[in-house]
């Protein structure tokens, strides 16, 4: 049992790094974010980091050949989703900036992460966790569930730290928060793609 917990914590910490970086970006965007919203955002990432290894386990134990073929698409899906969200944030920030230049005295509208965008982020940052199904394929369903639950819990804590850190930065760079946040998402998408395709 100790070995299962230890391995799951390490897996959770490794898998949560992309969600951690996105959490920083979200904290930058919303420096005044309330605790309840922080837990909600972190909870979404944690949920996907929990469900993806379980889904991977199910696919590996039932449809191994099909899952192996699908896993090739994982880096491409993550890249597309994060490029789309990040690019959209940057474009909207530029448009907002131009409006601000036309109305200099008007305070810029605060950017807020929508629930739809949050779900897409959750999927994009956790889709690589499907491959964890390979590493836990010899587990029983209860052990696989326990491992996935620990991964999700670790993700929750790491993402909360990311949001707190991002909020501190966000209060200092509020003028370019959307551009920074979008750039971070694009960078993460490229990183996931490069790691997935080239195995770096």
C-alpha positions in Angstrom: 0.0 0.0 0.0 2.8 2.4 0.9 4.4 1.8 -2.6 1.1 2.5 -4.3 0.7 5.8 -2.4 4.3 6.8 -3.0 4.1 6.1 -6.7 0.7 7.8 -7.0 2.0 11.0 -5.3 5.0 11.1 -7.6 2.7 10.5 -10.6 0.3 13.2 -9.4 3.1 15.8 -8.9 4.4 15.1 -12.4 1.1 15.1 -14.1 -0.1 18.3 -12.3 2.7 20.5 -13.6 0.8 21.5 -16.7 -2.3 22.3 -14.6 -0.1 24.1 -12.2 1.2 26.4 -15.0 -2.3 27.0 -16.2 -3.4 27.8 -12.7 -0.7 30.5 -12.5 -2.0 31.9 -15.7 -5.6 31.9 -14.3 -4.4 33.6 -11.1 -2.7 36.3 -13.2 -6.0 36.9 -15.0 -8.0 37.2 -11.8 -5.9 38.6 -9.0 -9.0 39.3 -6.9 -10.2 35.6 -7.2 -12.2 34.4 -4.1 -11.3 31.2 -2.2 -14.4 29.4 -3.3 -13.6 30.1 -7.0 -10.0 28.9 -6.4 -11.3 25.6 -5.0 -13.7 25.3 -7.9 -11.1 25.8 -10.5 -8.6 23.5 -8.8 -11.3 21.0 -8.3 -12.0 20.8 -12.0 -8.3 20.1 -12.8 -8.2 17.6 -10.0 -11.4 15.8 -11.3 -9.9 15.4 -14.8 -6.5 14.3 -13.4 -8.5 11.7 -11.4 -10.8 10.5 -14.2 -8.2 10.3 -17.0 -6.0 7.6 -15.4 -9.1 5.6 -14.6 -10.3 6.0 -18.1 -6.9 5.0 -19.3 -6.9 1.9 -17.1 -10.3 0.9 -18.5 -9.2 1.3 -22.0 -5.9 -0.6 -21.5 -7.6 -3.5 -19.8 -10.4 -3.7 -22.3 -9.3 -2.2 -25.6 -5.5 -2.1 -25.5 -5.0 -2.1 -29.3 -7.4 0.7 -29.9 -6.1 2.8 -27.0 -2.5 2.4 -28.2 -3.6 3.9 -31.6 -5.5 6.7 -29.9 -2.6 7.7 -27.6 -0.7 8.9 -30.7 -3.3 11.7 -31.0 -3.0 12.9 -27.4 -0.2 15.5 -28.0 -2.1 16.9 -31.0 -5.3 17.3 -29.1 -3.6 19.1 -26.2 -1.7 21.3 -28.6 -4.9 22.3 -30.5 -6.9 23.0 -27.3 -4.3 25.1 -25.6 -3.3 27.0 -28.7 -7.0 27.8 -29.3 -7.6 29.1 -25.7 -4.3 30.9 -25.5 -4.6 32.5 -28.9 -8.2 33.6 -28.1 -7.0 35.2 -24.9 -4.2 37.2 -26.6 -6.5 38.3 -29.4 -9.2 39.5 -27.0 -6.5 41.3 -24.9 -5.3 43.2 -28.0 -8.9 44.1 -29.0 -9.5 45.3 -25.4 -6.3 47.3 -25.4 -7.3 49.1 -28.6 -10.7 49.9 -27.1 -8.9 51.2 -24.1 -6.7 53.5 -26.2 -9.8 54.9 -27.8 -11.3 55.5 -24.3 -8.3 56.3 -22.2 -10.1 57.2 -19.0 -12.3 54.1 -19.1 -11.0 51.3 -16.8 -10.2 48.1 -18.7 -12.7 45.3 -18.4 -11.4 42.5 -16.1 -10.8 39.2 -17.8 -12.6 36.2 -16.2 -12.2 32.6 -16.9 -15.4 31.1 -18.2 -16.6 27.6 -17.1 -16.5 26.4 -20.7 -12.8 27.5 -21.1 -12.0 25.9 -17.7 -13.4 22.6 -18.9 -11.3 22.8 -22.0 -8.2 23.6 -20.0 -9.0 20.7 -17.6 -9.1 18.3 -20.6 -6.1 19.7 -22.3 -3.9 19.6 -19.2 -5.0 16.1 -18.2 -5.3 14.2 -21.4 -1.7 13.0 -21.2 -2.8 11.3 -17.9 -4.6 8.7 -20.0 -1.2 7.1 -20.6 -1.0 6.4 -16.9 -3.5 3.6 -17.7 -0.4 1.7 -19.0 1.5 2.0 -15.8 -1.4 0.9 -13.6 -2.8 -1.7 -16.0 -1.9 -4.6 -13.7 -3.8 -3.0 -10.7 -7.2 -4.2 -9.5 -10.0 -1.8 -10.0 -9.8 -0.7 -6.3 -6.1 0.0 -6.5 -6.5 1.9 -9.8 -9.2 4.0 -8.2 -7.1 4.7 -5.1 -4.1 5.7 -7.3 -6.3 8.0 -9.5 -7.8 9.5 -6.4 -4.4 10.3 -4.9 -3.3 11.8 -8.3 -6.4 14.0 -8.2 -5.8 15.1 -4.6 -2.2 16.0 -5.3 -3.4 18.0 -8.4 -5.9 19.9 -6.3 -3.2 21.1 -3.8 -0.7 21.9 -6.5 -3.2 23.9 -8.5 -4.3 25.9 -5.4 -0.6 26.9 -4.9 -0.4 27.9 -8.6 -3.5 30.1 -8.3 -2.2 31.8 -5.1 1.1 32.5 -6.9 -0.6 33.7 -10.0 -2.8 36.1 -8.0 0.3 37.7 -6.5 1.8 38.2 -9.9 -1.6 39.3 -11.4 -1.9 42.2 -9.0 1.3 43.6 -10.4 0.8 42.9 -14.2 -2.9 43.5 -14.5 -2.5 45.6 -17.7 -1.0 42.7 -19.7 -2.5 39.8 -17.7 -4.4 38.3 -20.6 -1.4 38.3 -22.9 0.8 36.7 -20.3 -1.9 34.1 -19.5 -2.5 33.3 -23.2 1.3 33.0 -23.9 1.7 30.6 -20.9 -1.1 28.4 -22.3 0.4 28.4 -25.8 3.8 27.5 -24.3 2.3 24.6 -22.3 0.5 23.3 -25.4 3.8 23.3 -27.4 5.6 21.7 -24.5 3.0 18.8 -24.2 3.2 18.4 -28.0 7.0 18.2 -28.1 7.2 15.8 -25.2 4.5 13.6 -26.6 5.9 13.5 -30.2 9.6 13.5 -29.6 9.6 11.9 -26.1 11.6 14.7 -24.6 
